[in-house]
Amino acid sequence: MESTGIEGNFAIGVLSAVPFLAALAAMNLFGRSADRRRERRWHLVIPSLMGAVGFSLAAVWNGSTALSLTALSAAAAGVLTCAPLFWSLPTAFLGGTAVLTTNKHVVNR
């Protein structure tokens, strides 16, 4: 944010919180949509691509505060949405005690 011309610690702090607020909204929207449709793969792929495109555009638009903040918001929303959706995949593919065994093995490594 500072490189785009914003001065002052408070202004930089407030603007730095915007991508995380966008991620908060995206996590809720994607999570509810994935639960409603009972579909996980595309609800994981779309935020992943959103994060990749957001980071790429943030690197290109580094001179404009509004554009870089928009790109960083998309990137944060995409990347931070992937984690909870990823951890719901084992239960979608496995059933019964296999889920418990698999999750315990993955977490303990």
All heavy atoms as an XYZ file, in Angstrom:
799
protein
N       0.817     -1.184      0.000
C       0.000      0.000      0.000
C       0.866      1.255      0.000
O       0.526      2.215     -0.652
C      -0.910      0.019      1.230
C      -2.004     -1.035      1.232
S      -3.214     -0.765     -0.043
C      -2.994     -2.209     -1.012
N       1.953      1.188      0.737
C       2.815      2.358      0.824
C       3.435      2.693     -0.532
O       3.603      3.860     -0.871
C       3.907      2.109      1.858
C       4.687      3.341      2.219
C       5.654      3.091      3.362
O       5.809      1.924      3.774
O       6.244      4.057      3.826
N       3.718      1.669     -1.331
C       4.340      1.909     -2.631
C       3.379      2.547     -3.636
O       3.808      3.079     -4.646
C       4.890      0.604     -3.209
O       3.841     -0.278     -3.521
N       2.073      2.494     -3.356
C       1.113      3.119     -4.258
C       0.862      4.581     -3.920
O       0.084      5.236     -4.592
C      -0.229      2.364     -4.247
O      -0.774      2.426     -2.934
C      -0.068      0.927     -4.695
N       1.489      5.083     -2.861
C       1.374      6.499     -2.539
C       0.579      6.791     -1.288
O       0.399      7.960     -0.928
N       0.086      5.792     -0.600
C      -0.669      6.017      0.630
C       0.314      6.316      1.755
O       1.289      5.602      1.936
C      -1.526      4.781      0.985
C      -2.481      4.434     -0.144
C      -2.280      4.991      2.289
C      -3.490      5.506     -0.452
N       0.045      7.362      2.509
C       0.927      7.741      3.607
C       0.164      7.659      4.921
O      -1.045      7.853      4.964
C       1.449      9.168      3.394
C       2.351      9.290      2.185
C       2.853     10.706      1.993
O       2.595     11.560      2.855
O       3.507     10.948      0.976
N       0.869      7.358      5.947
C       0.271      7.273      7.285
C      -0.006      5.830      7.664
O      -0.557      5.064      6.879
N       0.414      5.495      8.881
C       0.256      4.120      9.344
C      -1.199      3.706      9.471
O      -1.562      2.572      9.163
C       0.962      3.927     10.688
C       2.457      4.013     10.550
O       3.006      3.777      9.488
N       3.123      4.368     11.644
N      -2.069      4.613      9.918
C      -3.471      4.270     10.088
C      -4.134      3.982      8.746
O      -4.872      2.989      8.608
C      -4.218      5.391     10.808
C      -5.656      5.072     11.050
C      -6.019      4.164     12.037
C      -6.647      5.659     10.291
C      -7.352      3.852     12.255
C      -7.981      5.358     10.500
C      -8.336      4.456     11.488
N      -3.884      4.806      7.755
C      -4.481      4.601      6.431
C      -3.992      3.299      5.801
O      -4.781      2.553      5.205
C      -4.153      5.783      5.515
N      -2.713      3.018      5.947
C      -2.172      1.765      5.415
C      -2.793      0.571      6.143
O      -3.152     -0.436      5.519
C      -0.637      1.753      5.519
C      -0.042      2.790      4.571
C      -0.081      0.366      5.213
C       1.433      3.013      4.741
N      -2.955      0.675      7.451
C      -3.562     -0.406      8.225
C      -5.004     -0.665      7.832
O      -5.431     -1.814      7.701
N      -5.777      0.398      7.642
C      -7.181      0.245      7.256
C      -7.282     -0.367      5.861
O      -8.076     -1.283      5.629
C      -7.919      1.598      7.326
C      -9.285      1.524      6.668
C      -8.046      2.051      8.761
N      -6.480      0.111      4.934
C      -6.524     -0.436      3.574
C      -6.005     -1.870      3.517
O      -6.457     -2.658      2.691
C      -5.725      0.451      2.614
C      -6.355      1.799      2.305
C      -5.438      2.617      1.415
C      -7.714      1.625      1.652
N      -5.090     -2.207      4.396
C      -4.571     -3.581      4.430
C      -5.598     -4.562      4.973
O      -5.486     -5.767      4.738
C      -3.304     -3.652      5.278
O      -2.282     -2.882      4.680
N      -6.591     -4.081      5.686
C      -7.639     -4.959      6.214
C      -8.698     -5.300      5.168
O      -9.407     -6.294      5.310
C      -8.300     -4.298      7.411
N      -8.794     -4.501      4.114
C      -9.834     -4.702      3.096
C      -9.756     -6.086      2.434
O     -10.787     -6.755      2.303
C      -9.800     -3.560      2.055
C     -10.707     -3.852      0.875
C     -10.193     -2.252      2.715
N      -8.586     -6.570      2.007
C      -8.551     -7.905      1.395
C      -9.034     -9.011      2.330
O      -9.672     -9.967      1.892
C      -7.081     -8.099      1.028
C      -6.541     -6.733      0.864
C      -7.282     -5.904      1.878
N      -8.789     -8.878      3.614
C      -9.217     -9.907      4.559
C     -10.720     -9.845      4.801
O     -11.351    -10.874      5.058
C      -8.420     -9.793      5.853
C      -6.967    -10.086      5.636
C      -6.051     -9.053      5.527
C      -6.513    -11.385      5.490
C      -4.718     -9.316      5.289
C      -5.185    -11.659      5.259
C      -4.274    -10.622      5.157
N     -11.302     -8.667      4.706
C     -12.759     -8.565      4.785
C     -13.403     -9.194      3.552
O     -14.441     -9.850      3.652
C     -13.183     -7.101      4.936
C     -12.775     -6.435      6.246
C     -13.110     -4.949      6.218
C     -13.448     -7.115      7.415
N     -12.782     -9.000      2.398
C     -13.275     -9.654      1.184
C     -13.149    -11.166      1.310
O     -14.036    -11.915      0.881
C     -12.493     -9.156     -0.035
N     -12.070    -11.643      1.905
C     -11.885    -13.077      2.101
C     -12.927    -13.635      3.062
O     -13.425    -14.748      2.859
C     -10.480    -13.358      2.627
N     -13.282    -12.874      4.086
C     -14.309    -13.300      5.028
C     -15.642    -13.516      4.319
O     -16.312    -14.532      4.519
C     -14.450    -12.250      6.138
C     -15.510    -12.506      7.191
C     -15.090    -13.672      8.075
C     -15.715    -11.259      8.010
N     -16.006    -12.576      3.470
C     -17.252    -12.705      2.712
C     -17.182    -13.871      1.727
O     -18.139    -14.644      1.595
C     -17.543    -11.400      1.974
N     -16.051    -14.008      1.042
C     -15.912    -15.084      0.049
C     -15.959    -16.463      0.701
O     -16.557    -17.391      0.154
C     -14.608    -14.916     -0.728
N     -15.340    -16.611      1.867
C     -15.377    -17.899      2.567
C     -16.807    -18.304      2.894
O     -17.190    -19.458      2.697
C     -14.569    -17.828      3.857
C     -13.109    -18.049      3.679
S     -12.360    -18.247      5.291
C     -11.129    -16.987      5.202
N     -17.581    -17.364      3.379
C     -18.973    -17.666      3.703
C     -19.786    -17.999      2.457
O     -20.562    -18.951      2.451
C     -19.618    -16.507      4.462
C     -19.148    -16.446      5.889
O     -19.051    -17.463      6.551
N     -18.843    -15.246      6.353
N     -19.607    -17.215      1.401
C     -20.373    -17.450      0.176
C     -20.013    -18.781     -0.484
O     -20.906    -19.551     -0.856
C     -20.165    -16.295     -0.805
C     -20.760    -14.955     -0.382
C     -20.351    -13.859     -1.363
C     -22.267    -15.050     -0.310
N     -18.723    -19.042     -0.637
C     -18.308    -20.297     -1.272
C     -18.660    -21.502     -0.396
O     -19.049    -22.551     -0.908
C     -16.805    -20.284     -1.576
C     -16.470    -19.632     -2.872
C     -16.040    -18.323     -2.908
C     -16.571    -20.327     -4.066
C     -15.719    -17.707     -4.100
C     -16.255    -19.730     -5.262
C     -15.833    -18.414     -5.290
N     -18.500    -21.377      0.902
C     -18.827    -22.478      1.801
C     -20.309    -22.826      1.772
O     -20.687    -23.999      1.687
N     -21.153    -21.807      1.828
C     -22.598    -22.051      1.764
C     -23.006    -22.632      0.422
O     -23.842    -23.532      0.349
C     -23.361    -20.759      2.019
C     -23.343    -20.343      3.452
C     -24.186    -19.121      3.671
N     -24.054    -18.692      5.054
C     -24.762    -17.738      5.581
N     -25.663    -17.101      4.866
N     -24.587    -17.401      6.843
N     -22.418    -22.113     -0.638
C     -22.740    -22.620     -1.971
C     -22.300    -24.075     -2.130
O     -23.022    -24.896     -2.693
C     -22.062    -21.750     -3.032
O     -22.292    -22.271     -4.316
N     -21.119    -24.406     -1.624
C     -20.628    -25.787     -1.720
C     -21.502    -26.733     -0.905
O     -21.787    -27.855     -1.352
C     -19.177    -25.865     -1.241
N     -21.951    -26.309      0.258
C     -22.826    -27.148      1.074
C     -24.200    -27.301      0.435
O     -24.782    -28.379      0.452
C     -22.974    -26.572      2.478
C     -21.720    -26.742      3.311
O     -20.863    -27.573      2.940
O     -21.588    -26.035      4.337
N     -24.725    -26.222     -0.127
C     -26.046    -26.266     -0.733
C     -26.069    -27.179     -1.952
O     -26.993    -27.958     -2.147
C     -26.480    -24.856     -1.138
C     -27.935    -24.762     -1.530
C     -28.409    -23.338     -1.836
N     -27.692    -22.282     -1.154
C     -26.878    -21.408     -1.761
N     -26.692    -21.478     -3.062
N     -26.271    -20.465     -1.093
N     -25.014    -27.095     -2.772
C     -24.960    -27.896     -3.996
C     -24.315    -29.265     -3.796
O     -24.285    -30.069     -4.717
C     -24.200    -27.116     -5.063
C     -24.958    -25.911     -5.548
C     -24.241    -25.246     -6.709
N     -25.048    -24.200     -7.287
C     -25.032    -22.938     -6.909
N     -24.261    -22.567     -5.911
N     -25.798    -22.047     -7.495
N     -23.722    -29.484     -2.625
C     -23.002    -30.729     -2.316
C     -21.938    -31.024     -3.373
O     -21.788    -32.144     -3.854
C     -23.969    -31.898     -2.172
C     -24.901    -31.748     -1.025
C     -25.705    -32.995     -0.809
N     -26.682    -32.806      0.234
C     -26.452    -33.005      1.523
N     -25.273    -33.392      1.912
N     -27.394    -32.817      2.403
N     -21.215    -29.998     -3.717
C     -20.163    -30.095     -4.729
C     -18.939    -29.400     -4.173
O     -19.020    -28.295     -3.660
C     -20.646    -29.411     -6.016
C     -19.829    -29.721     -7.240
C     -18.535    -28.936     -7.293
O     -18.508    -27.779     -6.856
O     -17.551    -29.499     -7.763
N     -17.791    -30.063     -4.243
C     -16.581    -29.510     -3.628
C     -15.498    -29.141     -4.644
O     -14.796    -28.166     -4.463
C     -15.990    -30.516     -2.635
C     -16.923    -30.927     -1.532
C     -17.041    -29.847     -0.494
N     -17.827    -30.312      0.638
C     -18.999    -29.815      0.970
N     -19.531    -28.857      0.261
N     -19.646    -30.276      2.011
N     -15.357    -29.928     -5.681
C     -14.214    -29.725     -6.590
C     -14.221    -28.359     -7.249
O     -13.213    -27.650     -7.199
C     -14.195    -30.818     -7.655
C     -13.685    -32.116     -7.125
C     -13.614    -33.153     -8.213
N     -14.278    -34.335     -7.695
C     -14.999    -35.148     -8.394
N     -15.172    -34.954     -9.666
N     -15.559    -36.187     -7.841
N     -15.340    -27.980     -7.877
C     -15.368    -26.688     -8.562
C     -15.375    -25.528     -7.576
O     -14.910    -24.437     -7.891
C     -16.556    -26.592     -9.521
C     -16.318    -27.399    -10.741
C     -16.900    -28.574    -11.074
C     -15.382    -27.111    -11.784
N     -16.390    -29.036    -12.252
C     -15.449    -28.156    -12.717
C     -14.472    -26.079    -12.015
C     -14.676    -28.201    -13.868
C     -13.708    -26.124    -13.162
C     -13.803    -27.165    -14.068
N     -15.880    -25.779     -6.391
C     -15.838    -24.735     -5.367
C     -14.433    -24.575     -4.792
O     -14.170    -23.634     -4.058
C     -16.838    -25.040     -4.255
C     -18.248    -24.744     -4.639
N     -19.042    -25.660     -5.282
C     -18.996    -23.626     -4.490
C     -20.230    -25.126     -5.497
N     -20.225    -23.884     -5.038
N     -13.552    -25.476     -5.107
C     -12.139    -25.354     -4.734
C     -11.314    -24.807     -5.896
O     -10.397    -24.012     -5.704
C     -11.593    -26.704     -4.282
C     -10.150    -26.754     -3.794
C      -9.981    -25.856     -2.577
C      -9.775    -28.179     -3.439
N     -11.669    -25.204     -7.106
C     -10.925    -24.764     -8.296
C     -11.120    -23.268     -8.552
O     -10.153    -22.544     -8.825
C     -11.351    -25.587     -9.532
C     -10.811    -24.990    -10.816
C     -10.909    -27.029     -9.385
N     -12.345    -22.803     -8.458
C     -12.629    -21.395     -8.772
C     -11.900    -20.431     -7.831
O     -11.260    -19.483     -8.296
C     -14.152    -21.145     -8.810
C     -14.741    -21.868    -10.023
C     -14.473    -19.663     -8.851
C     -16.242    -21.902    -10.060
N     -11.925    -20.642     -6.504
C     -11.144    -19.738     -5.650
C      -9.632    -19.841     -5.889
O      -8.920    -18.848     -5.762
C     -11.490    -20.183     -4.225
C     -12.761    -20.898     -4.328
C     -12.793    -21.503     -5.681
N      -9.147    -21.037     -6.245
C      -7.712    -21.179     -6.545
C      -7.330    -20.324     -7.744
O      -6.318    -19.616     -7.715
C      -7.369    -22.642     -6.830
O      -7.648    -23.444     -5.738
N      -8.131    -20.395     -8.788
C      -7.872    -19.567     -9.969
C      -8.042    -18.080     -9.655
O      -7.289    -17.244    -10.158
C      -8.794    -19.984    -11.109
C      -8.542    -21.364    -11.692
C      -9.610    -21.715    -12.718
C      -7.171    -21.440    -12.313
N      -9.020    -17.774     -8.822
C      -9.238    -16.385     -8.420
C      -8.012    -15.834     -7.691
O      -7.598    -14.695     -7.913
C     -10.473    -16.318     -7.524
C     -11.053    -14.958     -7.344
S     -12.702    -15.011     -6.617
C     -12.309    -15.239     -4.903
N      -7.415    -16.654     -6.828
C      -6.203    -16.241     -6.124
C      -5.035    -16.039     -7.061
O      -4.293    -15.064     -6.947
N      -4.865    -16.957     -8.023
C      -3.759    -16.845     -8.979
C      -3.910    -15.602     -9.850
O      -2.948    -14.851    -10.056
C      -3.690    -18.094     -9.844
N      -5.108    -15.363    -10.337
C      -5.349    -14.180    -11.174
C      -5.185    -12.909    -10.345
O      -4.604    -11.922    -10.807
C      -6.749    -14.251    -11.824
C      -7.139    -12.931    -12.465
C      -6.796    -15.373    -12.850
N      -5.661    -12.927     -9.113
C      -5.532    -11.751     -8.250
C      -4.086    -11.385     -7.976
O      -3.707    -10.215     -8.048
N      -3.260    -12.401     -7.663
C      -1.839    -12.111     -7.431
C      -1.148    -11.626     -8.700
O      -0.295    -10.733     -8.646
C      -1.120    -13.347     -6.883
C      -1.321    -13.562     -5.415
C      -1.725    -14.796     -4.933
C      -1.103    -12.546     -4.504
C      -1.901    -15.004     -3.577
C      -1.286    -12.734     -3.150
C      -1.689    -13.968     -2.689
N      -1.503    -12.196     -9.832
C      -0.900    -11.759    -11.098
C      -1.269    -10.317    -11.409
O      -0.414     -9.516    -11.810
C      -1.360    -12.664    -12.242
O      -0.954    -13.983    -12.015
N      -2.539     -9.985    -11.237
C      -2.968     -8.613    -11.515
C      -2.410     -7.626    -10.497
O      -2.134     -6.476    -10.842
C      -4.493     -8.540    -11.541
C      -5.164     -9.225    -12.727
C      -6.674     -9.158    -12.587
C      -4.709     -8.615    -14.043
N      -2.222     -8.051     -9.267
C      -1.629     -7.163     -8.263
C      -0.199     -6.800     -8.637
O       0.254     -5.680     -8.381
C      -1.670     -7.824     -6.882
N       0.512     -7.745     -9.243
C       1.880     -7.450     -9.680
C       1.884     -6.489    -10.861
O       2.776     -5.643    -10.977
C       2.596     -8.743    -10.062
N       0.882     -6.592    -11.723
C       0.809     -5.720    -12.900
C       0.321     -4.328    -12.514
O       0.820     -3.324    -13.014
C      -0.127     -6.348    -13.968
C      -0.372     -5.398    -15.118
C       0.461     -7.648    -14.475
N      -0.659     -4.252    -11.613
C      -1.280     -2.978    -11.248
C      -0.665     -2.383     -9.981
O      -1.372     -1.764     -9.177
C      -2.766     -3.177    -11.007
C      -3.552     -3.528    -12.231
C      -3.221     -3.268    -13.520
C      -4.802     -4.205    -12.256
N      -4.195     -3.737    -14.358
C      -5.173     -4.316    -13.611
C      -5.636     -4.724    -11.292
C      -6.353     -4.927    -14.009
C      -6.812     -5.326    -11.680
C      -7.165     -5.428    -13.025
N       0.625     -2.481     -9.799
C       1.243     -2.017     -8.556
C       1.312     -0.502     -8.427
O       1.658      0.007     -7.376
C       2.633     -2.629     -8.380
C       3.585     -2.224     -9.480
O       3.225     -1.514    -10.394
N       4.801     -2.708     -9.373
N       0.955      0.249     -9.441
C       1.029      1.709     -9.361
C      -0.270      2.365     -8.933
O      -0.284      3.512     -8.512
N      -1.382      1.664     -9.026
C      -2.686      2.224     -8.698
C      -3.214      1.612     -7.405
O      -3.311      0.390     -7.292
C      -3.670      1.951     -9.837
O      -4.979      2.278     -9.445
N      -3.576      2.453     -6.466
C      -4.061      1.950     -5.176
C      -5.355      1.174     -5.337
O      -5.496      0.063     -4.809
C      -4.282      3.117     -4.195
O      -3.056      3.838     -4.061
C      -4.730      2.616     -2.846
N      -6.316      1.720     -6.063
C      -7.620      1.065     -6.207
C      -7.502     -0.266     -6.942
O      -8.091     -1.264     -6.520
C      -8.586      1.989     -6.939
N      -6.755     -0.286     -8.027
C      -6.622     -1.523     -8.791
C      -5.838     -2.584     -8.029
O      -6.209     -3.764     -8.032
C      -5.956     -1.245    -10.142
C      -6.794     -0.442    -11.146
C      -5.979     -0.141    -12.399
C      -8.066     -1.177    -11.493
N      -4.759     -2.177     -7.382
C      -3.977     -3.163     -6.639
C      -4.749     -3.675     -5.424
O      -4.664     -4.856     -5.079
C      -2.628     -2.592     -6.209
O      -2.792     -1.531     -5.305
N      -5.540     -2.817     -4.782
C      -6.354     -3.247     -3.655
C      -7.445     -4.223     -4.114
O      -7.731     -5.218     -3.439
C      -6.979     -2.042     -2.961
C      -7.683     -2.311     -1.639
C      -6.700     -2.873     -0.623
C      -8.298     -1.034     -1.114
N      -8.020     -3.971     -5.274
C      -9.012     -4.891     -5.836
C      -8.382     -6.238     -6.157
O      -8.950     -7.289     -5.838
C      -9.639     -4.287     -7.109
O     -10.217     -3.025     -6.778
C     -10.678     -5.199     -7.707
N      -7.216     -6.215     -6.783
C      -6.527     -7.463     -7.125
C      -6.103     -8.222     -5.871
O      -6.248     -9.452     -5.802
C      -5.319     -7.168     -8.007
N      -5.601     -7.524     -4.867
C      -5.211     -8.176     -3.619
C      -6.420     -8.730     -2.871
O      -6.331     -9.771     -2.214
C      -4.435     -7.214     -2.726
C      -3.011     -6.912     -3.175
C      -2.404     -5.814     -2.315
C      -2.153     -8.161     -3.123
N      -7.555     -8.057     -2.987
C      -8.779     -8.564     -2.365
C      -9.219     -9.857     -3.030
O      -9.605    -10.816     -2.353
C      -9.890     -7.524     -2.452
O      -9.558     -6.386     -1.710
N      -9.152     -9.906     -4.350
C      -9.495    -11.138     -5.068
C      -8.515    -12.256     -4.721
O      -8.908    -13.414     -4.531
C      -9.502    -10.886     -6.572
N      -7.235    -11.923     -4.629
C      -6.223    -12.930     -4.298
C      -6.425    -13.475     -2.890
O      -6.400    -14.696     -2.678
C      -4.826    -12.324     -4.439
N      -6.635    -12.596     -1.925
C      -6.839    -13.045     -0.552
C      -8.120    -13.858     -0.431
O      -8.149    -14.893      0.250
C      -6.885    -11.847      0.392
N      -9.169    -13.413     -1.090
C     -10.433    -14.150     -1.051
C     -10.256    -15.542     -1.647
O     -10.736    -16.528     -1.087
C     -11.513    -13.378     -1.801
N      -9.546    -15.633     -2.749
C      -9.337    -16.932     -3.381
C      -8.470    -17.859     -2.560
O      -8.823    -19.015     -2.314
N      -7.349    -17.366     -2.103
C      -6.392    -18.220     -1.382
C      -6.940    -18.650     -0.026
O      -6.837    -19.824      0.354
C      -5.044    -17.477     -1.225
C      -4.136    -18.201     -0.273
C      -4.386    -17.313     -2.572
N      -7.520    -17.723      0.716
C      -8.007    -18.058      2.052
C      -9.283    -18.895      2.024
O      -9.600    -19.568      3.000
C      -8.211    -16.787      2.867
C      -6.923    -16.022      3.165
C      -7.234    -14.705      3.863
C      -5.982    -16.863      4.000
N     -10.004    -18.883      0.915
C     -11.195    -19.709      0.782
C     -10.839    -21.163      0.496
O     -11.606    -22.068      0.817
C     -12.098    -19.151     -0.336
O     -12.488    -17.827      0.035
C     -13.337    -19.974     -0.544
N      -9.672    -21.394     -0.062
C      -9.277    -22.760     -0.436
C      -9.073    -23.678      0.765
O      -9.408    -24.863      0.686
C      -7.995    -22.725     -1.263
S      -8.239    -22.082     -2.901
N      -8.550    -23.188      1.851
C      -8.209    -24.058      2.987
C      -9.413    -24.784      3.572
O      -9.389    -26.014      3.682
C      -7.478    -23.257      4.054
N     -10.496    -24.095      3.946
C     -11.622    -24.850      4.501
C     -12.283    -25.773      3.489
O     -12.747    -26.852      3.839
C     -12.596    -23.776      4.981
C     -12.116    -22.493      4.471
C     -10.709    -22.661      4.028
N     -12.315    -25.364      2.227
C     -12.911    -26.233      1.207
C     -12.038    -27.455      0.946
O     -12.542    -28.549      0.693
C     -13.132    -25.447     -0.088
C     -14.210    -24.374     -0.012
C     -14.209    -23.538     -1.277
C     -15.568    -24.989      0.228
N     -10.724    -27.285      1.029
C      -9.815    -28.414      0.824
C     -10.014    -29.476      1.897
O     -10.041    -30.669      1.616
C      -8.365    -27.933      0.823
C      -7.376    -29.054      0.808
C      -7.098    -29.722     -0.361
C      -6.730    -29.441      1.967
C      -6.188    -30.773     -0.382
C      -5.820    -30.481      1.967
C      -5.549    -31.147      0.783
N     -10.159    -29.059      3.149
C     -10.269    -30.018      4.238
C     -11.622    -30.718      4.260
O     -11.808    -31.685      4.997
C      -9.972    -29.360      5.574
C      -8.507    -29.130      5.722
C      -7.863    -27.935      5.686
C      -7.499    -30.125      5.879
N      -6.516    -28.113      5.818
C      -6.264    -29.464      5.937
C      -7.514    -31.506      5.968
C      -5.054    -30.129      6.083
C      -6.315    -32.178      6.125
C      -5.103    -31.495      6.181
N     -12.569    -30.256      3.465
C     -13.846    -30.969      3.382
C     -13.810    -32.069      2.322
O     -14.734    -32.874      2.244
C     -14.973    -29.990      3.073
O     -14.841    -29.475      1.757
N     -12.767    -32.132      1.513
C     -12.687    -33.141      0.453
C     -12.591    -34.581      0.961
O     -13.249    -35.455      0.390
C     -11.514    -32.847     -0.487
C     -11.725    -31.690     -1.458
C     -10.458    -31.450     -2.260
C     -12.881    -31.949     -2.376
N     -11.803    -34.907      1.988
C     -11.745    -36.313      2.414
C     -13.103    -36.885      2.797
O     -13.400    -38.029      2.483
C     -10.800    -36.293      3.611
C      -9.944    -35.105      3.402
C     -10.820    -34.101      2.708
N     -13.946    -36.094      3.445
C     -15.259    -36.609      3.819
C     -16.166    -36.779      2.614
O     -17.098    -37.573      2.645
C     -15.939    -35.684      4.843
O     -16.018    -34.374      4.300
C     -15.176    -35.652      6.148
N     -15.902    -36.045      1.536
C     -16.715    -36.189      0.332
C     -16.367    -37.474     -0.418
O     -17.226    -38.066     -1.062
C     -16.518    -34.979     -0.581
N     -15.114    -37.912     -0.351
C     -14.682    -39.093     -1.091
C     -14.694    -40.372     -0.262
O     -14.869    -41.454     -0.785
C     -13.267    -38.893     -1.648
C     -13.202    -37.855     -2.709
C     -12.432    -36.718     -2.534
C     -13.906    -37.994     -3.890
C     -12.370    -35.743     -3.513
C     -13.855    -37.021     -4.877
C     -13.083    -35.905     -4.687
N     -14.469    -40.254      1.018
C     -14.375    -41.424      1.885
C     -15.577    -41.466      2.819
O     -16.234    -40.464      3.051
C     -13.081    -41.362      2.702
C     -11.785    -41.263      1.910
C     -10.631    -41.008      2.854
C     -11.549    -42.518      1.101
N     -15.811    -42.603      3.396
C     -16.928    -42.708      4.325
C     -16.544    -43.537      5.539
O     -15.581    -44.299      5.525
N     -17.295    -43.377      6.614
C     -17.106    -44.185      7.809
C     -15.809    -43.920      8.525
O     -15.355    -42.796      8.677
N     -15.163    -45.017      8.974
C     -13.932    -44.888      9.750
C     -12.734    -44.531      8.885
O     -11.713    -44.119      9.417
C     -13.635    -46.198     10.497
O     -13.536    -47.253      9.548
C     -14.718    -46.497     11.518
N     -12.846    -44.672      7.566
C     -11.725    -44.308      6.689
C     -11.428    -42.818      6.785
O     -10.279    -42.403      6.704
C     -12.038    -44.686      5.244
N     -12.457    -42.012      6.978
C     -12.267    -40.566      7.105
C     -11.480    -40.261      8.377
O     -10.528    -39.485      8.367
C     -13.623    -39.833      7.132
C     -13.425    -38.362      7.425
C     -14.337    -40.029      5.821
N     -11.858    -40.881      9.466
C     -11.164    -40.633     10.727
C      -9.710    -41.074     10.653
O      -8.811    -40.372     11.105
C     -11.870    -41.366     11.871
C     -13.290    -40.906     12.175
C     -13.922    -41.805     13.220
C     -13.301    -39.469     12.603
N      -9.467    -42.228     10.073
C      -8.103    -42.741      9.946
C      -7.268    -41.851      9.044
O      -6.132    -41.509      9.365
C      -8.122    -44.174      9.388
O      -8.970    -44.958     10.205
C      -6.736    -44.757      9.347
N      -7.839    -41.449      7.913
C      -7.104    -40.608      6.962
C      -6.800    -39.250      7.571
O      -5.673    -38.771      7.495
C      -7.913    -40.423      5.664
O      -8.196    -41.713      5.135
C      -7.151    -39.606      4.662
N      -7.788    -38.617      8.185
C      -7.565    -37.288      8.778
C      -6.572    -37.356      9.923
O      -5.736    -36.479     10.075
C      -8.893    -36.689      9.251
C      -9.741    -36.223      8.099
O      -9.259    -36.017      6.996
N     -11.021    -36.065      8.353
N      -6.651    -38.383     10.740
C      -5.703    -38.525     11.847
C      -4.300    -38.724     11.329
O      -3.354    -38.118     11.838
C      -6.116    -39.696     12.725
C      -5.238    -39.884     13.933
C      -5.728    -41.051     14.768
C      -4.788    -41.265     15.939
N      -5.146    -42.440     16.718
N      -4.142    -39.506     10.271
C      -2.819    -39.757      9.698
C      -2.253    -38.480      9.079
O      -1.074    -38.172      9.251
C      -2.912    -40.866      8.650
C      -1.603    -41.183      8.013
N      -0.576    -41.815      8.708
C      -1.120    -40.939      6.776
C       0.467    -41.956      7.897
N       0.156    -41.436      6.717
N      -3.076    -37.731      8.364
C      -2.600    -36.512      7.709
C      -2.212    -35.462      8.751
O      -1.181    -34.792      8.633
C      -3.672    -35.967      6.730
C      -3.306    -34.579      6.256
C      -3.823    -36.904      5.554
N      -3.039    -35.293      9.766
C      -2.782    -34.266     10.780
C      -1.547    -34.615     11.604
O      -0.774    -33.733     11.975
C      -4.027    -34.079     11.670
C      -3.705    -33.211     12.866
C      -5.158    -33.485     10.862
N      -1.324    -35.879     11.875
C      -0.200    -36.280     12.719
C       1.135    -36.283     11.980
O       2.164    -36.464     12.593
C      -0.441    -37.676     13.318
C      -1.457    -37.620     14.420
O      -1.633    -36.574     15.038
N      -2.159    -38.707     14.643
N       1.160    -36.095     10.689
C       2.426    -36.097      9.961
C       3.069    -34.784     10.032
O       2.912    -33.759     10.084
C       2.212    -36.500      8.508
C       2.010    -37.974      8.451
C       2.418    -38.492      7.140
N       2.718    -39.889      7.379
C       3.714    -40.502      6.832
N       4.506    -39.891      6.020
N       3.941    -41.754      7.062
